[in-house]
Amino acid sequence: MKNDVSVSKDKFADDSSIAEYASDAVYSMKSLEVLNGYEDGTFKPLGQLTRAEAAKVITLIANIQ
């Protein structure tokens, strides 16, 4: 996993649905490979996170060095 916290230049297909205040954080987490989005290229910011997805994000954040 990378430690680069720069904002990713690859946008999600539904980027316009990501709240402006959260955008930098979302793309920083994408750069760190904590958030990858879905197979269709979306992030689904208005969707609900499953327990499995939440557990994966927590585990990946806890292991960032």
Backbone bond lengths (Angstrom), bond angles and torsions (degrees), N, CA, C in turn:
res aa  C-N    CA-C-N  psi(-1)  N-CA   C-N-CA  omega(-1)  CA-C   N-CA-C  phi
1 M - - - 1.436 - - 1.528 109.10 -
2 K 1.315 116.37 141.04 1.454 121.75 -179.46 1.523 111.21 -79.88
3 N 1.313 117.14 153.74 1.457 122.11 173.70 1.518 111.62 -104.84
4 D 1.326 117.99 7.47 1.457 122.46 -179.74 1.527 109.02 -75.13
5 V 1.330 117.07 120.08 1.458 120.26 -178.87 1.525 112.27 -100.92
6 S 1.320 116.32 19.01 1.459 118.75 176.77 1.522 109.09 -69.04
7 V 1.314 115.23 156.54 1.462 120.46 -177.61 1.520 109.08 -76.94
8 S 1.339 115.64 130.98 1.455 122.21 -179.84 1.525 110.22 -65.74
9 K 1.324 116.64 143.36 1.455 120.89 178.39 1.525 111.84 -89.88
10 D 1.319 118.30 -16.09 1.460 122.17 178.60 1.516 108.87 -79.78
11 K 1.306 116.38 114.75 1.468 120.92 -176.92 1.529 110.54 -88.33
12 F 1.320 115.31 150.01 1.460 120.80 172.48 1.526 108.62 -73.99
13 A 1.313 117.49 151.67 1.465 121.93 -178.98 1.526 111.55 -59.59
14 D 1.332 117.36 -30.93 1.467 121.43 -179.75 1.530 111.24 -105.61
15 D 1.334 115.92 34.11 1.461 122.45 -178.00 1.526 112.71 -52.44
16 S 1.307 117.89 -36.38 1.465 120.82 -177.80 1.530 112.43 -66.98
17 S 1.322 117.98 -14.68 1.466 121.89 177.98 1.520 112.65 -88.68
18 I 1.328 117.43 -9.84 1.467 121.49 178.60 1.522 107.99 -80.69
19 A 1.332 116.53 126.68 1.464 121.02 -179.24 1.527 109.96 -57.90
20 E 1.317 116.07 141.33 1.463 121.34 -177.50 1.527 112.16 -56.68
21 Y 1.342 116.74 -39.69 1.465 120.07 -178.49 1.528 112.32 -67.57
22 A 1.328 118.06 -22.27 1.462 121.97 -176.39 1.529 113.15 -99.84
23 S 1.303 117.35 -12.77 1.459 121.43 -172.39 1.526 113.79 -56.90
24 D 1.338 117.96 -48.49 1.472 119.91 -179.56 1.528 111.32 -61.06
25 A 1.327 116.96 -40.90 1.466 120.59 179.74 1.528 110.75 -65.96
26 V 1.321 117.27 -42.96 1.464 121.54 179.78 1.525 109.89 -60.03
27 Y 1.324 116.46 -47.47 1.462 119.08 -176.76 1.528 112.53 -75.27
28 S 1.323 118.30 -26.22 1.466 120.30 172.04 1.523 109.99 -66.31
29 M 1.326 116.58 -43.38 1.469 120.40 177.67 1.522 110.94 -66.39
30 K 1.323 116.78 -31.65 1.469 119.72 175.43 1.525 109.90 -66.85
31 S 1.334 116.81 -42.12 1.470 120.62 178.47 1.524 111.68 -61.21
32 L 1.327 116.05 -33.52 1.467 121.26 178.70 1.529 112.45 -83.65
33 E 1.331 115.82 0.66 1.465 123.40 179.78 1.529 112.46 64.04
34 V 1.336 116.49 27.95 1.464 121.47 173.80 1.521 108.29 -85.57
35 L 1.321 116.39 -41.37 1.460 122.18 176.68 1.516 108.50 -111.41
36 N 1.313 115.99 128.16 1.459 120.08 179.93 1.515 112.67 -117.55
37 G 1.309 117.01 -13.57 1.450 119.76 -175.15 1.518 110.50 79.83
38 Y 1.306 114.04 -169.84 1.465 120.94 -177.34 1.523 110.34 -102.60
39 E 1.330 115.94 166.33 1.464 121.63 -176.02 1.520 113.22 -58.41
40 D 1.330 116.95 -26.81 1.466 120.02 -179.24 1.528 112.49 -84.37
41 G 1.350 117.22 7.12 1.454 121.45 177.07 1.519 114.51 85.77
42 T 1.324 117.05 7.70 1.459 120.99 -179.47 1.526 110.87 -99.29
43 F 1.329 114.88 164.39 1.456 122.29 175.84 1.529 111.13 -107.39
44 K 1.313 116.69 -27.46 1.469 124.33 179.89 1.531 111.84 56.60
45 P 1.340 116.58 59.59 1.462 119.70 -177.46 1.523 113.99 -64.44
46 L 1.301 117.36 -19.33 1.463 120.32 178.92 1.528 112.09 -98.49
47 G 1.334 117.08 -0.11 1.457 121.80 179.12 1.521 111.44 -80.94
48 Q 1.310 115.93 171.45 1.461 120.63 178.07 1.523 109.76 -100.60
49 L 1.317 115.61 135.53 1.454 122.96 178.65 1.528 109.19 -77.74
50 T 1.322 116.73 135.84 1.465 119.25 175.35 1.523 109.26 -80.78
51 R 1.313 116.73 165.01 1.470 119.82 176.56 1.522 110.97 -60.70
52 A 1.328 116.83 -38.91 1.464 120.77 179.68 1.525 110.82 -63.96
53 E 1.334 117.33 -42.61 1.459 120.64 178.65 1.532 110.67 -64.85
54 A 1.318 117.16 -43.22 1.463 121.35 179.02 1.529 110.62 -62.18
55 A 1.330 116.82 -43.28 1.467 120.85 179.74 1.523 110.56 -62.51
56 K 1.328 117.21 -40.90 1.466 120.68 179.63 1.535 110.32 -64.20
57 V 1.329 117.58 -44.81 1.464 121.13 -179.28 1.531 110.23 -62.75
58 I 1.329 117.22 -44.97 1.470 120.93 179.74 1.521 110.50 -61.13
59 T 1.323 116.67 -44.52 1.462 120.93 -179.60 1.530 111.08 -63.95
60 L 1.327 117.41 -43.75 1.456 120.14 179.81 1.526 112.14 -65.53
61 I 1.334 117.31 -40.09 1.465 120.37 178.05 1.524 110.30 -65.53
62 A 1.320 116.95 -40.88 1.461 120.71 -179.46 1.524 111.88 -64.10
63 N 1.333 116.90 -25.22 1.467 120.51 -176.94 1.522 113.94 -99.79
64 I 1.333 118.36 6.93 1.466 120.98 176.49 1.521 108.09 -69.83
65 Q 1.309 115.47 129.59 1.468 119.66 -178.85 1.495 111.06 -117.65
